[in-house]
Amino acid sequence: MALQAQMEGIQSLDDASGRVDQMVRGYSQFLKDEPVMRDILGSTQGDKKLQALDQKDSRTNGAMMFERMKPFVSQHDHKRLMVVLFLNAHLTGSLTRLAVMEDADMAESLI
């Protein structure tokens, strides 16, 4: 729901990119502030059922972002955009968990 709310009213790809950046930074800060949540999320990666749920959630989030961004991309590039957004949604968790374990300079580079 929060992701969906942040993607409402996108005006351009630059606008979308800025919002995605803000969301990744916000999620990274959340994991930094809540180390127990980081541990819980990391531990779920060893369970196949939870991995499948995570993958399904990534597809749902990627599809939602695609619906908001596709008006700004040629139809020829829609499939590629869908794949990129699915990857973005799925890899953000791993990226942010890695970033909070690194020093500030490396974390900023990763994010």
MIROBA-371464 format. One record per residue (C-alpha): residue in three letters; residue number from 1; x, y, z. Coordinates in nm, 4 decimals. Layout:
<nodes>
+------+-----+----------+----------+----------+
| type | seq |       c1 |       c2 |       c3 |
+------+-----+----------+----------+----------+
|  ALA | NUM |        X |        Y |        Z |
...
+------+-----+----------+----------+----------+
</nodes>
This chain:
<nodes>
+------+-----+----------+----------+----------+
| type | seq |       c1 |       c2 |       c3 |
+------+-----+----------+----------+----------+
|  MET |   1 |   0.0000 |   0.0000 |   0.0000 |
|  ALA |   2 |   0.2736 |   0.2486 |   0.0879 |
|  LEU |   3 |   0.4542 |   0.1690 |  -0.2363 |
|  GLN |   4 |   0.1352 |   0.2139 |  -0.4333 |
|  ALA |   5 |   0.0629 |   0.5489 |  -0.2652 |
|  GLN |   6 |   0.4139 |   0.6737 |  -0.3446 |
|  MET |   7 |   0.3700 |   0.5835 |  -0.7111 |
|  GLU |   8 |   0.0406 |   0.7714 |  -0.7540 |
|  GLY |   9 |   0.0357 |   1.0685 |  -0.9879 |
|  ILE |  10 |   0.3688 |   1.0107 |  -1.1587 |
|  GLN |  11 |   0.4284 |   1.2746 |  -1.4240 |
|  SER |  12 |   0.7383 |   1.1411 |  -1.6019 |
|  LEU |  13 |   1.0137 |   0.8804 |  -1.5909 |
|  ASP |  14 |   1.2337 |   1.1301 |  -1.4054 |
|  ASP |  15 |   0.9562 |   1.1721 |  -1.1486 |
|  ALA |  16 |   0.9245 |   0.7929 |  -1.1184 |
|  SER |  17 |   1.3002 |   0.7525 |  -1.0838 |
|  GLY |  18 |   1.3113 |   1.0105 |  -0.8063 |
|  ARG |  19 |   1.0296 |   0.8388 |  -0.6221 |
|  VAL |  20 |   1.1932 |   0.4969 |  -0.6509 |
|  ASP |  21 |   1.5157 |   0.6484 |  -0.5179 |
|  GLN |  22 |   1.3267 |   0.7965 |  -0.2216 |
|  MET |  23 |   1.1574 |   0.4626 |  -0.1522 |
|  VAL |  24 |   1.4866 |   0.2704 |  -0.1584 |
|  ARG |  25 |   1.6477 |   0.5269 |   0.0705 |
|  GLY |  26 |   1.3478 |   0.5167 |   0.3024 |
|  TYR |  27 |   1.3529 |   0.1379 |   0.3173 |
|  SER |  28 |   1.7267 |   0.1406 |   0.3822 |
|  GLN |  29 |   1.6774 |   0.3855 |   0.6683 |
|  PHE |  30 |   1.3959 |   0.1679 |   0.8069 |
|  LEU |  31 |   1.6257 |  -0.1358 |   0.8126 |
|  LYS |  32 |   1.9012 |   0.0713 |   0.9712 |
|  ASP |  33 |   1.6619 |   0.1911 |   1.2416 |
|  GLU |  34 |   1.5027 |  -0.1522 |   1.2939 |
|  PRO |  35 |   1.7768 |  -0.4172 |   1.3070 |
|  VAL |  36 |   1.5309 |  -0.6814 |   1.4297 |
|  MET |  37 |   1.3296 |  -0.6405 |   1.1087 |
|  ARG |  38 |   1.6486 |  -0.6741 |   0.9058 |
|  ASP |  39 |   1.7240 |  -1.0000 |   1.0863 |
|  ILE |  40 |   1.3710 |  -1.1306 |   1.0347 |
|  LEU |  41 |   1.3709 |  -1.0441 |   0.6644 |
|  GLY |  42 |   1.7140 |  -1.1974 |   0.6154 |
|  SER |  43 |   1.6152 |  -1.5172 |   0.7910 |
|  THR |  44 |   1.3152 |  -1.5712 |   0.5631 |
|  GLN |  45 |   1.5467 |  -1.6368 |   0.2695 |
|  GLY |  46 |   1.6102 |  -1.9904 |   0.3936 |
|  ASP |  47 |   1.2446 |  -2.0955 |   0.3646 |
|  LYS |  48 |   1.1193 |  -2.1971 |   0.0180 |
|  LYS |  49 |   0.7569 |  -2.1001 |   0.0903 |
|  LEU |  50 |   0.8609 |  -1.7575 |   0.2135 |
|  GLN |  51 |   1.0906 |  -1.7175 |  -0.0875 |
|  ALA |  52 |   0.7948 |  -1.7906 |  -0.3158 |
|  LEU |  53 |   0.5824 |  -1.5319 |  -0.1332 |
|  ASP |  54 |   0.8633 |  -1.2794 |  -0.1629 |
|  GLN |  55 |   0.8930 |  -1.3494 |  -0.5357 |
|  LYS |  56 |   0.5165 |  -1.3124 |  -0.5794 |
|  ASP |  57 |   0.5247 |  -0.9826 |  -0.3895 |
|  SER |  58 |   0.8085 |  -0.8615 |  -0.6138 |
|  ARG |  59 |   0.6040 |  -0.9473 |  -0.9239 |
|  THR |  60 |   0.3025 |  -0.7640 |  -0.7826 |
|  ASN |  61 |   0.5087 |  -0.4567 |  -0.6933 |
|  GLY |  62 |   0.6898 |  -0.4614 |  -1.0270 |
|  ALA |  63 |   0.3588 |  -0.4860 |  -1.2136 |
|  MET |  64 |   0.2126 |  -0.1985 |  -1.0133 |
|  MET |  65 |   0.5119 |   0.0222 |  -1.0906 |
|  PHE |  66 |   0.4927 |  -0.0843 |  -1.4558 |
|  GLU |  67 |   0.1309 |   0.0311 |  -1.4787 |
|  ARG |  68 |   0.2339 |   0.3734 |  -1.3466 |
|  MET |  69 |   0.5395 |   0.4069 |  -1.5737 |
|  LYS |  70 |   0.4318 |   0.2477 |  -1.9010 |
|  PRO |  71 |   0.2687 |   0.5653 |  -2.0366 |
|  PHE |  72 |   0.6161 |   0.7212 |  -2.0488 |
|  VAL |  73 |   0.7857 |   0.4373 |  -2.2392 |
|  SER |  74 |   0.7323 |   0.3199 |  -2.5965 |
|  GLN |  75 |   0.5276 |   0.0037 |  -2.6287 |
|  HIS |  76 |   0.8338 |  -0.1574 |  -2.7856 |
|  ASP |  77 |   1.0124 |  -0.1275 |  -2.4475 |
|  HIS |  78 |   0.7243 |  -0.2427 |  -2.2242 |
|  LYS |  79 |   0.8536 |  -0.5987 |  -2.1788 |
|  ARG |  80 |   1.1998 |  -0.4730 |  -2.0859 |
|  LEU |  81 |   1.0528 |  -0.2189 |  -1.8429 |
|  MET |  82 |   0.8435 |  -0.4909 |  -1.6774 |
|  VAL |  83 |   1.1529 |  -0.7088 |  -1.6267 |
|  VAL |  84 |   1.3590 |  -0.4187 |  -1.4910 |
|  LEU |  85 |   1.0857 |  -0.3222 |  -1.2449 |
|  PHE |  86 |   1.0425 |  -0.6827 |  -1.1290 |
|  LEU |  87 |   1.4181 |  -0.7031 |  -1.0702 |
|  ASN |  88 |   1.4168 |  -0.3677 |  -0.8943 |
|  ALA |  89 |   1.1369 |  -0.4765 |  -0.6639 |
|  HIS |  90 |   1.2989 |  -0.8105 |  -0.5875 |
|  LEU |  91 |   1.6577 |  -0.6975 |  -0.5430 |
|  THR |  92 |   1.5818 |  -0.3903 |  -0.3313 |
|  GLY |  93 |   1.5556 |  -0.6042 |  -0.0170 |
|  SER |  94 |   1.8978 |  -0.7614 |  -0.0686 |
|  LEU |  95 |   2.0499 |  -0.4304 |  -0.1692 |
|  THR |  96 |   1.9258 |  -0.2466 |   0.1370 |
|  ARG |  97 |   2.0261 |  -0.5274 |   0.3756 |
|  LEU |  98 |   2.3763 |  -0.5159 |   0.2265 |
|  ALA |  99 |   2.3930 |  -0.1356 |   0.2390 |
|  VAL | 100 |   2.3143 |  -0.1156 |   0.6106 |
|  MET | 101 |   2.6066 |  -0.3500 |   0.6841 |
|  GLU | 102 |   2.8567 |  -0.1311 |   0.4963 |
|  ASP | 103 |   3.0269 |   0.1926 |   0.5950 |
|  ALA | 104 |   2.8457 |   0.5148 |   0.5063 |
|  ASP | 105 |   3.0399 |   0.5817 |   0.1834 |
|  MET | 106 |   2.9851 |   0.2340 |   0.0437 |
|  ALA | 107 |   2.6220 |   0.2321 |   0.1559 |
|  GLU | 108 |   2.5608 |   0.5576 |  -0.0316 |
|  SER | 109 |   2.7268 |   0.4165 |  -0.3426 |
|  LEU | 110 |   2.5138 |   0.1038 |  -0.3261 |
|  ILE | 111 |   2.1893 |   0.2904 |  -0.2729 |
+------+-----+----------+----------+----------+
</nodes>
